[in-house]
Amino acid sequence: MFSAYARLFRTPGGLSFSIAGVIGRMPISMDSLALIFIVVYATDSYTLAGTLAAVGSLVVSIALPLWSRWADRFGQSRTLWIAMPARVVFLSIFIILVSKNAPVWTWFISIMMAELFVINAGGLVRRRWLWSLGEDRDLINTAYAYEALMDEIVFIVGPIVATACAISIAPSAALIAGLVFKVIGITSLALQKKTQPPAHPRSDSEPRNAVIRNPSMQAVVITTLFIGAFFNSTAIVTVAFAHEHHSPGSTGILLSIWAFGSGIAAVFTGVIKWRINHAKRFWIFLLALTVLSLPLAFVNNLVLLAIALFFNGFAVSPLVVAAYGVAESAVEPGQITEALAWVIAGMPLGGALAGALSGWVIDHHGAHVAFWVPVATLTCAILMGLPYLRTWNRLRFAS
């Protein structure tokens, strides 16, 4: 049953760059939570924490495609050696400013500069799999599912580490731990030049249309914008829900249970030989995720929340795998890294607005009411897909 994974792991250099990518993207599951811990500790304001996260996410949504375009044109290693040190410097400045109670406006400037140098490590690793596997579409699906599983491992381990560091050591320790993971993982990935795909410098004789002008890409990005809003708002409300129930230490466990459910789905997604294409799967799992989000609005204790998050996770990784598949097949090889980045670039953009809204609802009405925010975001995801109905129909019936 799992022979596809055995074949995947025999890919030369595959496990090495995948492990480096896992370590390098650990901060994606830690930084938002860590930012909430450090800001709420300093100000006791979820609204400010949510607003800071929102501003940072807006910058990330701009930075991710730009750095990924650079990686397509000039190579992954060159891009990583520029972006990673700059992010370390500016995020360190942010930690110092918050810890020293510097003016709040300096917090915004420093977090914006730090997020300007965020790299889509997961996209870089997926691009390496595509380059290594060639035209074997079944094995590429397995690679996507495997990396979705690695994402979930990141989201299982990361929140626990962030919560433990913030509570047991210091509020700033969670962000510092994320920086350590970033330096180790990204440095290792940058050093592995043999498995990086070749650069595709821009040629005036072969002009390329902007990736985001592609209708298929727009259809994916507009929808995933609200899926990102769902992810971010659910995480923020879960933190507040745990605090309201006098168990802040359970935050990491709850988010890890959510990721564990998604991880189980990722494993089986990778061994299924799908007879329906990525576009059809995308909408099946988007509708499933919407239905499975409804119980979140009715939980009244931590046990029920854990159960609801676990089953909600079953639709998460298959949805993300399908989104990557639609994006990758919509562009030419020299634009794939950028296309993969656009998929998740829309997510922090939506998460920015939902994070600020969730923080406001939590502060004024409590976490129980705030769980309606993630439900609303998925409803918006479905509605925003309607203007692209013709595009989605074309994608659904494509080979």
BALOBA-1460 file (C-alpha; in Angstrom, 3 decimals):
// residues 399
<rec num="1" residu="m" x="0.000" y="0.000" z="0.000"/>
<rec num="2" residu="f" x="2.814" y="2.369" z="0.868"/>
<rec num="3" residu="s" x="5.177" y="1.320" z="-1.925"/>
<rec num="4" residu="a" x="4.814" y="4.796" z="-3.464"/>
<rec num="5" residu="y" x="6.551" y="6.292" z="-0.439"/>
<rec num="6" residu="a" x="9.346" y="3.713" z="-0.699"/>
<rec num="7" residu="r" x="9.894" y="4.743" z="-4.332"/>
<rec num="8" residu="l" x="9.833" y="8.403" z="-3.358"/>
<rec num="9" residu="f" x="12.460" y="7.959" z="-0.652"/>
<rec num="10" residu="r" x="14.818" y="6.320" z="-3.145"/>
<rec num="11" residu="t" x="15.033" y="9.605" z="-5.069"/>
<rec num="12" residu="p" x="18.698" y="10.743" z="-4.885"/>
<rec num="13" residu="g" x="19.041" y="13.580" z="-2.386"/>
<rec num="14" residu="g" x="15.291" y="13.691" z="-1.769"/>
<rec num="15" residu="l" x="15.255" y="12.982" z="1.953"/>
<rec num="16" residu="s" x="18.165" y="15.350" z="2.548"/>
<rec num="17" residu="f" x="16.530" y="18.405" z="1.023"/>
<rec num="18" residu="s" x="13.137" y="17.463" z="2.471"/>
<rec num="19" residu="i" x="14.493" y="17.259" z="6.028"/>
<rec num="20" residu="a" x="16.281" y="20.582" z="5.570"/>
<rec num="21" residu="g" x="13.003" y="22.062" z="4.349"/>
<rec num="22" residu="v" x="11.120" y="20.724" z="7.367"/>
<rec num="23" residu="i" x="13.580" y="22.339" z="9.762"/>
<rec num="24" residu="g" x="13.641" y="25.561" z="7.760"/>
<rec num="25" residu="r" x="9.858" y="25.952" z="7.774"/>
<rec num="26" residu="m" x="9.366" y="25.202" z="11.467"/>
<rec num="27" residu="p" x="8.916" y="28.947" z="12.137"/>
<rec num="28" residu="i" x="5.725" y="29.052" z="10.048"/>
<rec num="29" residu="s" x="3.984" y="27.107" z="12.828"/>
<rec num="30" residu="m" x="5.692" y="29.054" z="15.596"/>
<rec num="31" residu="d" x="5.997" y="32.719" z="14.652"/>
<rec num="32" residu="s" x="2.325" y="33.761" z="14.747"/>
<rec num="33" residu="l" x="1.794" y="31.977" z="18.049"/>
<rec num="34" residu="a" x="5.095" y="33.312" z="19.392"/>
<rec num="35" residu="l" x="4.151" y="36.857" z="18.358"/>
<rec num="36" residu="i" x="0.854" y="36.546" z="20.238"/>
<rec num="37" residu="f" x="2.659" y="35.339" z="23.360"/>
<rec num="38" residu="i" x="5.254" y="38.115" z="23.399"/>
<rec num="39" residu="v" x="2.844" y="40.964" z="22.537"/>
<rec num="40" residu="v" x="0.011" y="39.854" z="24.855"/>
<rec num="41" residu="y" x="2.540" y="39.460" z="27.674"/>
<rec num="42" residu="a" x="3.830" y="42.990" z="27.058"/>
<rec num="43" residu="t" x="0.472" y="44.728" z="26.455"/>
<rec num="44" residu="d" x="-2.361" y="42.331" z="27.447"/>
<rec num="45" residu="s" x="-4.016" y="43.172" z="24.118"/>
<rec num="46" residu="y" x="-5.117" y="40.551" z="21.607"/>
<rec num="47" residu="t" x="-6.183" y="43.360" z="19.305"/>
<rec num="48" residu="l" x="-2.629" y="44.734" z="19.090"/>
<rec num="49" residu="a" x="-1.200" y="41.228" z="18.695"/>
<rec num="50" residu="g" x="-3.685" y="40.455" z="15.924"/>
<rec num="51" residu="t" x="-2.981" y="43.775" z="14.203"/>
<rec num="52" residu="l" x="0.784" y="43.221" z="14.291"/>
<rec num="53" residu="a" x="0.284" y="39.739" z="12.881"/>
<rec num="54" residu="a" x="-2.000" y="41.189" z="10.213"/>
<rec num="55" residu="v" x="0.511" y="43.837" z="9.114"/>
<rec num="56" residu="g" x="3.292" y="41.275" z="9.022"/>
<rec num="57" residu="s" x="1.140" y="38.905" z="6.984"/>
<rec num="58" residu="l" x="0.377" y="41.629" z="4.459"/>
<rec num="59" residu="v" x="4.097" y="42.058" z="3.884"/>
<rec num="60" residu="v" x="4.595" y="38.279" z="3.631"/>
<rec num="61" residu="s" x="1.918" y="38.056" z="0.940"/>
<rec num="62" residu="i" x="3.954" y="40.483" z="-1.150"/>
<rec num="63" residu="a" x="7.390" y="39.080" z="-0.331"/>
<rec num="64" residu="l" x="6.767" y="35.367" z="-0.965"/>
<rec num="65" residu="p" x="6.079" y="35.558" z="-4.728"/>
<rec num="66" residu="l" x="8.899" y="38.065" z="-5.252"/>
<rec num="67" residu="w" x="11.544" y="35.876" z="-3.590"/>
<rec num="68" residu="s" x="10.160" y="32.791" z="-5.346"/>
<rec num="69" residu="r" x="10.391" y="34.588" z="-8.697"/>
<rec num="70" residu="w" x="14.004" y="35.383" z="-7.810"/>
<rec num="71" residu="a" x="14.576" y="31.676" z="-7.041"/>
<rec num="72" residu="d" x="13.147" y="30.728" z="-10.457"/>
<rec num="73" residu="r" x="15.377" y="33.197" z="-12.260"/>
<rec num="74" residu="f" x="18.631" y="33.065" z="-10.294"/>
<rec num="75" residu="g" x="18.543" y="29.801" z="-8.344"/>
<rec num="76" residu="q" x="17.488" y="28.756" z="-4.870"/>
<rec num="77" residu="s" x="20.860" y="28.931" z="-3.089"/>
<rec num="78" residu="r" x="21.599" y="32.491" z="-4.176"/>
<rec num="79" residu="t" x="18.147" y="33.588" z="-3.027"/>
<rec num="80" residu="l" x="18.407" y="31.875" z="0.357"/>
<rec num="81" residu="w" x="21.815" y="33.389" z="1.169"/>
<rec num="82" residu="i" x="20.376" y="36.870" z="0.665"/>
<rec num="83" residu="a" x="17.010" y="36.551" z="2.427"/>
<rec num="84" residu="m" x="17.794" y="34.399" z="5.462"/>
<rec num="85" residu="p" x="20.430" y="36.620" z="7.185"/>
<rec num="86" residu="a" x="18.289" y="39.726" z="6.696"/>
<rec num="87" residu="r" x="15.276" y="38.074" z="8.328"/>
<rec num="88" residu="v" x="17.346" y="36.969" z="11.308"/>
<rec num="89" residu="v" x="18.616" y="40.516" z="11.857"/>
<rec num="90" residu="f" x="15.238" y="42.277" z="11.668"/>
<rec num="91" residu="l" x="13.323" y="39.696" z="13.711"/>
<rec num="92" residu="s" x="16.011" y="39.964" z="16.398"/>
<rec num="93" residu="i" x="15.492" y="43.723" z="16.417"/>
<rec num="94" residu="f" x="11.732" y="43.206" z="16.848"/>
<rec num="95" residu="i" x="12.303" y="40.911" z="19.848"/>
<rec num="96" residu="i" x="14.595" y="43.479" z="21.476"/>
<rec num="97" residu="l" x="12.170" y="46.364" z="20.885"/>
<rec num="98" residu="v" x="9.200" y="44.518" z="22.398"/>
<rec num="99" residu="s" x="11.239" y="43.242" z="25.339"/>
<rec num="100" residu="k" x="12.507" y="46.766" z="26.085"/>
<rec num="101" residu="n" x="9.023" y="48.341" z="25.796"/>
<rec num="102" residu="a" x="10.065" y="50.556" z="22.894"/>
<rec num="103" residu="p" x="7.344" y="52.659" z="21.210"/>
<rec num="104" residu="v" x="4.752" y="50.472" z="19.514"/>
<rec num="105" residu="w" x="5.332" y="52.089" z="16.122"/>
<rec num="106" residu="t" x="8.874" y="50.663" z="16.145"/>
<rec num="107" residu="w" x="7.390" y="47.203" z="16.601"/>
<rec num="108" residu="f" x="5.429" y="47.624" z="13.382"/>
<rec num="109" residu="i" x="8.455" y="48.823" z="11.409"/>
<rec num="110" residu="s" x="10.701" y="46.003" z="12.595"/>
<rec num="111" residu="i" x="8.140" y="43.229" z="12.030"/>
<rec num="112" residu="m" x="7.416" y="44.574" z="8.542"/>
<rec num="113" residu="m" x="11.123" y="44.507" z="7.703"/>
<rec num="114" residu="a" x="11.489" y="40.988" z="9.120"/>
<rec num="115" residu="e" x="8.531" y="39.656" z="7.123"/>
<rec num="116" residu="l" x="9.867" y="41.277" z="3.967"/>
<rec num="117" residu="f" x="12.557" y="38.570" z="3.880"/>
<rec num="118" residu="v" x="10.351" y="35.502" z="4.365"/>
<rec num="119" residu="i" x="11.121" y="32.634" z="1.954"/>
<rec num="120" residu="n" x="8.651" y="29.904" z="0.967"/>
<rec num="121" residu="a" x="10.823" y="26.963" z="2.043"/>
<rec num="122" residu="g" x="7.988" y="24.499" z="1.456"/>
<rec num="123" residu="g" x="7.611" y="25.720" z="-2.116"/>
<rec num="124" residu="l" x="11.341" y="25.420" z="-2.750"/>
<rec num="125" residu="v" x="11.311" y="21.817" z="-1.551"/>
<rec num="126" residu="r" x="8.261" y="20.941" z="-3.648"/>
<rec num="127" residu="r" x="9.991" y="22.455" z="-6.675"/>
<rec num="128" residu="r" x="13.002" y="20.217" z="-6.019"/>
<rec num="129" residu="w" x="10.736" y="17.161" z="-5.940"/>
<rec num="130" residu="l" x="9.198" y="18.189" z="-9.265"/>
<rec num="131" residu="w" x="12.641" y="18.578" z="-10.793"/>
<rec num="132" residu="s" x="13.854" y="15.239" z="-9.403"/>
<rec num="133" residu="l" x="10.772" y="13.183" z="-10.325"/>
<rec num="134" residu="g" x="10.261" y="14.369" z="-13.895"/>
<rec num="135" residu="e" x="6.946" y="13.318" z="-15.479"/>
<rec num="136" residu="d" x="5.848" y="10.655" z="-12.973"/>
<rec num="137" residu="r" x="2.536" y="12.293" z="-11.951"/>
<rec num="138" residu="d" x="1.539" y="9.588" z="-9.455"/>
<rec num="139" residu="l" x="4.850" y="9.934" z="-7.644"/>
<rec num="140" residu="i" x="4.588" y="13.738" z="-7.784"/>
<rec num="141" residu="n" x="1.205" y="13.420" z="-6.045"/>
<rec num="142" residu="t" x="2.909" y="11.265" z="-3.420"/>
<rec num="143" residu="a" x="5.609" y="13.928" z="-3.007"/>
<rec num="144" residu="y" x="2.989" y="16.647" z="-2.552"/>
<rec num="145" residu="a" x="1.176" y="14.512" z="0.018"/>
<rec num="146" residu="y" x="4.450" y="13.679" z="1.786"/>
<rec num="147" residu="e" x="5.330" y="17.367" z="2.040"/>
<rec num="148" residu="a" x="1.812" y="18.065" z="3.302"/>
<rec num="149" residu="l" x="2.509" y="15.473" z="5.992"/>
<rec num="150" residu="m" x="5.790" y="17.217" z="6.772"/>
<rec num="151" residu="d" x="3.837" y="20.483" z="7.049"/>
<rec num="152" residu="e" x="1.580" y="18.853" z="9.595"/>
<rec num="153" residu="i" x="4.544" y="17.516" z="11.559"/>
<rec num="154" residu="v" x="5.794" y="21.097" z="11.585"/>
<rec num="155" residu="f" x="2.412" y="22.222" z="12.900"/>
<rec num="156" residu="i" x="2.355" y="19.439" z="15.499"/>
<rec num="157" residu="v" x="5.836" y="20.079" z="16.877"/>
<rec num="158" residu="g" x="6.051" y="23.846" z="16.352"/>
<rec num="159" residu="p" x="3.160" y="25.009" z="18.568"/>
<rec num="160" residu="i" x="4.268" y="22.704" z="21.391"/>
<rec num="161" residu="v" x="7.835" y="24.022" z="21.204"/>
<rec num="162" residu="a" x="6.653" y="27.638" z="20.961"/>
<rec num="163" residu="t" x="4.251" y="27.278" z="23.889"/>
<rec num="164" residu="a" x="6.835" y="25.508" z="26.058"/>
<rec num="165" residu="c" x="9.495" y="28.127" z="25.306"/>
<rec num="166" residu="a" x="7.176" y="31.081" z="25.934"/>
<rec num="167" residu="i" x="5.741" y="29.715" z="29.185"/>
<rec num="168" residu="s" x="8.767" y="27.937" z="30.651"/>
<rec num="169" residu="i" x="11.586" y="30.254" z="29.554"/>
<rec num="170" residu="a" x="10.395" y="33.704" z="28.476"/>
<rec num="171" residu="p" x="7.741" y="35.195" z="26.146"/>
<rec num="172" residu="s" x="10.457" y="36.016" z="23.598"/>
<rec num="173" residu="a" x="11.974" y="32.523" z="23.676"/>
<rec num="174" residu="a" x="9.455" y="31.150" z="21.172"/>
<rec num="175" residu="l" x="10.535" y="33.624" z="18.477"/>
<rec num="176" residu="i" x="14.199" y="32.948" z="19.237"/>
<rec num="177" residu="a" x="13.651" y="29.188" z="18.893"/>
<rec num="178" residu="g" x="12.046" y="29.803" z="15.509"/>
<rec num="179" residu="l" x="15.111" y="31.746" z="14.397"/>
<rec num="180" residu="v" x="17.369" y="28.847" z="15.372"/>
<rec num="181" residu="f" x="15.302" y="26.428" z="13.278"/>
<rec num="182" residu="k" x="15.355" y="28.896" z="10.381"/>
<rec num="183" residu="v" x="19.131" y="29.269" z="10.364"/>
<rec num="184" residu="i" x="19.804" y="25.513" z="10.581"/>
<rec num="185" residu="g" x="17.259" y="24.440" z="7.967"/>
<rec num="186" residu="i" x="17.756" y="27.188" z="5.398"/>
<rec num="187" residu="t" x="21.542" y="26.975" z="5.599"/>
<rec num="188" residu="s" x="21.380" y="23.216" z="4.975"/>
<rec num="189" residu="l" x="18.983" y="23.679" z="2.031"/>
<rec num="190" residu="a" x="21.160" y="26.380" z="0.478"/>
<rec num="191" residu="l" x="24.229" y="24.127" z="0.643"/>
<rec num="192" residu="q" x="22.496" y="21.318" z="-1.294"/>
<rec num="193" residu="k" x="23.098" y="22.679" z="-4.787"/>
<rec num="194" residu="k" x="23.042" y="19.359" z="-6.666"/>
<rec num="195" residu="t" x="19.296" y="18.891" z="-6.190"/>
<rec num="196" residu="q" x="18.187" y="22.455" z="-6.871"/>
<rec num="197" residu="p" x="16.375" y="22.983" z="-10.201"/>
<rec num="198" residu="p" x="18.194" y="25.036" z="-12.822"/>
<rec num="199" residu="a" x="17.635" y="28.773" z="-12.911"/>
<rec num="200" residu="h" x="15.489" y="30.217" z="-15.709"/>
<rec num="201" residu="p" x="16.788" y="33.759" z="-16.306"/>
<rec num="202" residu="r" x="14.300" y="36.047" z="-17.968"/>
<rec num="203" residu="s" x="14.841" y="36.374" z="-21.717"/>
<rec num="204" residu="d" x="13.595" y="39.350" z="-23.715"/>
<rec num="205" residu="s" x="13.181" y="37.056" z="-26.712"/>
<rec num="206" residu="e" x="10.781" y="34.843" z="-24.704"/>
<rec num="207" residu="p" x="8.608" y="37.211" z="-22.667"/>
<rec num="208" residu="r" x="6.485" y="35.631" z="-19.971"/>
<rec num="209" residu="n" x="3.122" y="36.760" z="-18.710"/>
<rec num="210" residu="a" x="2.928" y="37.582" z="-15.013"/>
<rec num="211" residu="v" x="1.936" y="34.476" z="-13.049"/>
<rec num="212" residu="i" x="-0.908" y="36.197" z="-11.234"/>
<rec num="213" residu="r" x="-2.473" y="37.313" z="-14.550"/>
<rec num="214" residu="n" x="-3.153" y="33.668" z="-15.349"/>
<rec num="215" residu="p" x="-6.924" y="33.090" z="-14.739"/>
<rec num="216" residu="s" x="-6.259" y="29.642" z="-13.273"/>
<rec num="217" residu="m" x="-3.825" y="31.146" z="-10.767"/>
<rec num="218" residu="q" x="-6.296" y="33.890" z="-9.878"/>
<rec num="219" residu="a" x="-8.996" y="31.303" z="-9.242"/>
<rec num="220" residu="v" x="-6.726" y="29.459" z="-6.806"/>
<rec num="221" residu="v" x="-5.251" y="32.508" z="-5.068"/>
<rec num="222" residu="i" x="-8.572" y="34.289" z="-4.490"/>
<rec num="223" residu="t" x="-9.992" y="31.155" z="-2.875"/>
<rec num="224" residu="t" x="-6.917" y="30.267" z="-0.812"/>
<rec num="225" residu="l" x="-6.838" y="33.835" z="0.503"/>
<rec num="226" residu="f" x="-9.913" y="32.970" z="2.569"/>
<rec num="227" residu="i" x="-8.609" y="29.509" z="3.407"/>
<rec num="228" residu="g" x="-5.605" y="31.254" z="4.947"/>
<rec num="229" residu="a" x="-8.031" y="33.448" z="6.857"/>
<rec num="230" residu="f" x="-9.590" y="30.274" z="8.230"/>
<rec num="231" residu="f" x="-6.232" y="28.852" z="9.350"/>
<rec num="232" residu="n" x="-5.067" y="32.034" z="11.066"/>
<rec num="233" residu="s" x="-8.348" y="32.891" z="12.759"/>
<rec num="234" residu="t" x="-8.763" y="29.325" z="14.033"/>
<rec num="235" residu="a" x="-5.265" y="29.401" z="15.562"/>
<rec num="236" residu="i" x="-5.789" y="32.781" z="17.248"/>
<rec num="237" residu="v" x="-9.209" y="31.877" z="18.640"/>
<rec num="238" residu="t" x="-7.848" y="28.553" z="19.900"/>
<rec num="239" residu="v" x="-5.163" y="30.427" z="21.879"/>
<rec num="240" residu="a" x="-7.778" y="32.701" z="23.416"/>
<rec num="241" residu="f" x="-10.170" y="29.787" z="24.103"/>
<rec num="242" residu="a" x="-7.438" y="27.975" z="26.040"/>
<rec num="243" residu="h" x="-6.682" y="31.152" z="28.029"/>
<rec num="244" residu="e" x="-10.373" y="31.653" z="28.861"/>
<rec num="245" residu="h" x="-10.474" y="28.092" z="30.197"/>
<rec num="246" residu="h" x="-7.401" y="28.794" z="32.358"/>
<rec num="247" residu="s" x="-5.195" y="26.391" z="30.424"/>
<rec num="248" residu="p" x="-2.779" y="28.396" z="28.246"/>
<rec num="249" residu="g" x="-0.368" y="25.474" z="28.221"/>
<rec num="250" residu="s" x="-2.891" y="23.383" z="26.262"/>
<rec num="251" residu="t" x="-2.666" y="25.718" z="23.255"/>
<rec num="252" residu="g" x="0.192" y="23.823" z="21.634"/>
<rec num="253" residu="i" x="-1.511" y="20.472" z="22.237"/>
<rec num="254" residu="l" x="-4.781" y="21.652" z="20.686"/>
<rec num="255" residu="l" x="-3.097" y="22.993" z="17.561"/>
<rec num="256" residu="s" x="-1.023" y="19.824" z="17.319"/>
<rec num="257" residu="i" x="-4.163" y="17.669" z="17.453"/>
<rec num="258" residu="w" x="-5.545" y="19.729" z="14.562"/>
<rec num="259" residu="a" x="-2.356" y="19.121" z="12.595"/>
<rec num="260" residu="f" x="-2.367" y="15.420" z="13.530"/>
<rec num="261" residu="g" x="-5.766" y="14.949" z="11.906"/>
<rec num="262" residu="s" x="-4.483" y="16.638" z="8.778"/>
<rec num="263" residu="g" x="-1.338" y="14.504" z="8.837"/>
<rec num="264" residu="i" x="-3.367" y="11.291" z="8.833"/>
<rec num="265" residu="a" x="-5.244" y="12.524" z="5.769"/>
<rec num="266" residu="a" x="-1.947" y="13.462" z="4.075"/>
<rec num="267" residu="v" x="-0.561" y="9.928" z="4.432"/>
<rec num="268" residu="f" x="-3.534" y="8.375" z="2.657"/>
<rec num="269" residu="t" x="-3.698" y="11.136" z="0.048"/>
<rec num="270" residu="g" x="-0.190" y="10.123" z="-1.032"/>
<rec num="271" residu="v" x="-1.003" y="6.445" z="-1.666"/>
<rec num="272" residu="i" x="-4.290" y="6.931" z="-3.502"/>
<rec num="273" residu="k" x="-4.093" y="6.842" z="-7.300"/>
<rec num="274" residu="w" x="-6.630" y="9.567" z="-7.903"/>
<rec num="275" residu="r" x="-8.992" y="9.269" z="-10.863"/>
<rec num="276" residu="i" x="-10.198" y="12.847" z="-10.439"/>
<rec num="277" residu="n" x="-7.956" y="15.824" z="-11.098"/>
<rec num="278" residu="h" x="-6.683" y="18.454" z="-8.687"/>
<rec num="279" residu="a" x="-9.433" y="20.989" z="-9.442"/>
<rec num="280" residu="k" x="-12.235" y="18.547" z="-8.605"/>
<rec num="281" residu="r" x="-10.456" y="17.453" z="-5.437"/>
<rec num="282" residu="f" x="-9.933" y="21.085" z="-4.442"/>
<rec num="283" residu="w" x="-13.655" y="21.789" z="-4.370"/>
<rec num="284" residu="i" x="-14.590" y="18.484" z="-2.740"/>
<rec num="285" residu="f" x="-12.260" y="19.155" z="0.172"/>
<rec num="286" residu="l" x="-13.119" y="22.862" z="0.409"/>
<rec num="287" residu="l" x="-16.772" y="21.927" z="0.908"/>
<rec num="288" residu="a" x="-15.759" y="19.212" z="3.382"/>
<rec num="289" residu="l" x="-13.629" y="21.651" z="5.370"/>
<rec num="290" residu="t" x="-16.514" y="24.129" z="5.528"/>
<rec num="291" residu="v" x="-18.879" y="21.493" z="6.922"/>
<rec num="292" residu="l" x="-16.265" y="20.271" z="9.417"/>
<rec num="293" residu="s" x="-15.662" y="23.820" z="10.660"/>
<rec num="294" residu="l" x="-19.233" y="24.227" z="11.952"/>
<rec num="295" residu="p" x="-18.700" y="22.223" z="15.185"/>
<rec num="296" residu="l" x="-16.009" y="24.717" z="16.248"/>
<rec num="297" residu="a" x="-18.692" y="27.347" z="16.834"/>
<rec num="298" residu="f" x="-20.531" y="25.137" z="19.317"/>
<rec num="299" residu="v" x="-17.780" y="23.708" z="21.544"/>
<rec num="300" residu="n" x="-17.813" y="24.720" z="25.196"/>
<rec num="301" residu="n" x="-14.797" y="22.921" z="26.660"/>
<rec num="302" residu="l" x="-11.271" y="21.936" z="25.699"/>
<rec num="303" residu="v" x="-12.037" y="18.251" z="25.126"/>
<rec num="304" residu="l" x="-14.771" y="19.009" z="22.598"/>
<rec num="305" residu="l" x="-12.524" y="21.565" z="20.915"/>
<rec num="306" residu="a" x="-9.759" y="18.965" z="20.574"/>
<rec num="307" residu="i" x="-12.186" y="16.494" z="18.969"/>
<rec num="308" residu="a" x="-13.582" y="19.116" z="16.591"/>
<rec num="309" residu="l" x="-10.091" y="20.227" z="15.533"/>
<rec num="310" residu="f" x="-8.963" y="16.637" z="14.974"/>
<rec num="311" residu="f" x="-11.774" y="15.834" z="12.540"/>
<rec num="312" residu="n" x="-11.527" y="19.267" z="10.922"/>
<rec num="313" residu="g" x="-7.916" y="18.453" z="10.053"/>
<rec num="314" residu="f" x="-9.010" y="15.554" z="7.823"/>
<rec num="315" residu="a" x="-9.903" y="18.015" z="5.053"/>
<rec num="316" residu="v" x="-6.912" y="20.345" z="5.426"/>
<rec num="317" residu="s" x="-3.948" y="18.564" z="3.807"/>
<rec num="318" residu="p" x="-5.906" y="17.101" z="0.838"/>
<rec num="319" residu="l" x="-7.164" y="20.623" z="0.116"/>
<rec num="320" residu="v" x="-3.659" y="22.109" z="0.218"/>
<rec num="321" residu="v" x="-2.240" y="19.293" z="-1.964"/>
<rec num="322" residu="a" x="-4.955" y="19.962" z="-4.545"/>
<rec num="323" residu="a" x="-4.274" y="23.717" z="-4.493"/>
<rec num="324" residu="y" x="-0.577" y="23.155" z="-5.185"/>
<rec num="325" residu="g" x="-1.450" y="20.733" z="-7.980"/>
<rec num="326" residu="v" x="-3.735" y="23.219" z="-9.721"/>
<rec num="327" residu="a" x="-1.124" y="25.994" z="-9.483"/>
<rec num="328" residu="e" x="1.808" y="23.884" z="-10.654"/>
<rec num="329" residu="s" x="-0.021" y="22.655" z="-13.735"/>
<rec num="330" residu="a" x="-1.170" y="26.162" z="-14.715"/>
<rec num="331" residu="v" x="2.258" y="27.642" z="-15.538"/>
<rec num="332" residu="e" x="5.429" y="26.875" z="-17.482"/>
<rec num="333" residu="p" x="8.448" y="25.242" z="-15.729"/>
<rec num="334" residu="g" x="10.324" y="28.526" z="-15.298"/>
<rec num="335" residu="q" x="7.473" y="29.924" z="-13.179"/>
<rec num="336" residu="i" x="6.571" y="26.952" z="-10.989"/>
<rec num="337" residu="t" x="8.308" y="28.157" z="-7.799"/>
<rec num="338" residu="e" x="6.538" y="31.502" z="-8.063"/>
<rec num="339" residu="a" x="3.205" y="29.785" z="-8.750"/>
<rec num="340" residu="l" x="3.608" y="27.602" z="-5.656"/>
<rec num="341" residu="a" x="4.392" y="30.718" z="-3.635"/>
<rec num="342" residu="w" x="1.248" y="32.474" z="-4.837"/>
<rec num="343" residu="v" x="-0.845" y="29.634" z="-3.393"/>
<rec num="344" residu="i" x="0.285" y="30.417" z="0.137"/>
<rec num="345" residu="a" x="0.851" y="34.132" z="-0.486"/>
<rec num="346" residu="g" x="-2.900" y="34.516" z="-0.567"/>
<rec num="347" residu="m" x="-3.180" y="32.701" z="2.756"/>
<rec num="348" residu="p" x="-1.356" y="35.229" z="4.975"/>
<rec num="349" residu="l" x="-3.126" y="38.059" z="3.164"/>
<rec num="350" residu="g" x="-6.478" y="36.614" z="4.198"/>
<rec num="351" residu="g" x="-5.059" y="35.667" z="7.568"/>
<rec num="352" residu="a" x="-4.051" y="39.290" z="8.134"/>
<rec num="353" residu="l" x="-7.623" y="40.542" z="8.000"/>
<rec num="354" residu="a" x="-9.091" y="37.558" z="9.836"/>
<rec num="355" residu="g" x="-6.424" y="37.814" z="12.548"/>
<rec num="356" residu="a" x="-7.279" y="41.429" z="13.311"/>
<rec num="357" residu="l" x="-11.017" y="40.684" z="13.214"/>
<rec num="358" residu="s" x="-10.615" y="37.637" z="15.452"/>
<rec num="359" residu="g" x="-8.615" y="39.656" z="17.974"/>
<rec num="360" residu="w" x="-11.331" y="42.324" z="18.097"/>
<rec num="361" residu="v" x="-14.123" y="39.754" z="18.547"/>
<rec num="362" residu="i" x="-12.139" y="37.981" z="21.285"/>
<rec num="363" residu="d" x="-11.527" y="41.216" z="23.183"/>
<rec num="364" residu="h" x="-15.169" y="42.324" z="22.973"/>
<rec num="365" residu="h" x="-17.216" y="39.104" z="22.883"/>
<rec num="366" residu="g" x="-14.937" y="36.231" z="23.920"/>
<rec num="367" residu="a" x="-13.396" y="33.269" z="22.159"/>
<rec num="368" residu="h" x="-16.597" y="31.223" z="21.964"/>
<rec num="369" residu="v" x="-18.258" y="33.804" z="19.720"/>
<rec num="370" residu="a" x="-15.013" y="34.363" z="17.801"/>
<rec num="371" residu="f" x="-15.121" y="30.801" z="16.423"/>
<rec num="372" residu="w" x="-17.776" y="32.056" z="14.006"/>
<rec num="373" residu="v" x="-15.025" y="34.043" z="12.255"/>
<rec num="374" residu="p" x="-13.281" y="30.963" z="10.761"/>
<rec num="375" residu="v" x="-16.677" y="29.541" z="9.762"/>
<rec num="376" residu="a" x="-17.454" y="32.798" z="7.939"/>
<rec num="377" residu="t" x="-14.089" y="32.804" z="6.147"/>
<rec num="378" residu="l" x="-14.733" y="29.415" z="4.528"/>
<rec num="379" residu="t" x="-18.168" y="30.553" z="3.439"/>
<rec num="380" residu="c" x="-16.455" y="33.522" z="1.795"/>
<rec num="381" residu="a" x="-13.957" y="31.143" z="0.127"/>
<rec num="382" residu="i" x="-16.822" y="29.331" z="-1.575"/>
<rec num="383" residu="l" x="-18.561" y="32.550" z="-2.594"/>
<rec num="384" residu="m" x="-15.359" y="34.092" z="-3.983"/>
<rec num="385" residu="g" x="-14.915" y="31.056" z="-6.223"/>
<rec num="386" residu="l" x="-18.151" y="31.831" z="-8.034"/>
<rec num="387" residu="p" x="-16.795" y="34.661" z="-10.246"/>
<rec num="388" residu="y" x="-14.254" y="32.124" z="-11.547"/>
<rec num="389" residu="l" x="-16.838" y="29.403" z="-12.095"/>
<rec num="390" residu="r" x="-16.072" y="29.198" z="-15.811"/>
<rec num="391" residu="t" x="-12.344" y="28.838" z="-15.095"/>
<rec num="392" residu="w" x="-12.969" y="26.167" z="-12.461"/>
<rec num="393" residu="n" x="-15.240" y="24.250" z="-14.868"/>
<rec num="394" residu="r" x="-12.468" y="24.281" z="-17.460"/>
<rec num="395" residu="l" x="-9.962" y="23.044" z="-14.853"/>
<rec num="396" residu="r" x="-12.314" y="20.347" z="-13.583"/>
<rec num="397" residu="f" x="-12.586" y="18.761" z="-17.011"/>
<rec num="398" residu="a" x="-8.930" y="19.188" z="-17.952"/>
<rec num="399" residu="s" x="-6.804" y="16.060" z="-18.150"/>
